[in-house]
């Protein structure tokens, strides 16, 4: 799933120019480049560490933290939906906030309501499958390169939210219920992601399936990384703390998004009338 490649085409060849027809918007999401996966993992790490910092270190509590972050997410998504094309800082701000809210959704079910992770993980998996089916039956495609209407964008963000909640549940299940070490969880999810890449490269798995499985796996990978870096040494962590971990990863996100905003490296090419392509 390298730079400029389409995870939903028959092959993972370089993305070609796409014409935008009719009254639809320009594509509202980034191209699947290496930068996409880097920022995605960074966002998931921030989601885990920031939620823990606000909830536990600052002592906001699970309920107030959830309300605050949900309000911020709604505000960010309002701006995202009002744009007519992909704007890097708006899109990735929404991803950071949705990663926090997705984490808190699982935390509320497990810590707040006492529902077992053995229940929440499969429930989120079934919910995700149901949303994919609903999206496909409604739109006839699951391609993220065709997010050019408000309805498709709504499906996209709903899927993203559930993938974060599912990834959180799966990651917590390994560490909390199966007593895996923090570093061990990082290794397990890194290996799982590598296997998905190999399966995609060898065409054992369809590109569409490989993309969304990788999207789910990057959540527990990033979350486990955040837990390991911020965790106390006595618990098997690196001991950097949730605040420092969050700030470092946020700085990396900001730097990468700034680079993409200037270069346009992750924007969908749009066909001009003269047949040439330009990034938007």
Secondary structure by P-SEA (a helix, b strand, c coil): ccccccccccccccccbbbbcccccccccccccaaaaaaaaaaaaaaaaaaaaacccccccaaaaaaaaaaaaaaaaaaaaacccccaaaaaaaaaaaaaaaaaaaaaaacccccccccaaaaaaaaaaaaaaaaaaacccccccccccaaaaaaaaaaaaaaaaaaaaaaaaacccccccaaaaaaaaaaaaaaaaaaaaaccccaaaaaaaaaaaaaaaaaaaaaaaacccccccccccaaaaaaaaaaaaaaaaaaaaaccccbbbbbccccccccc
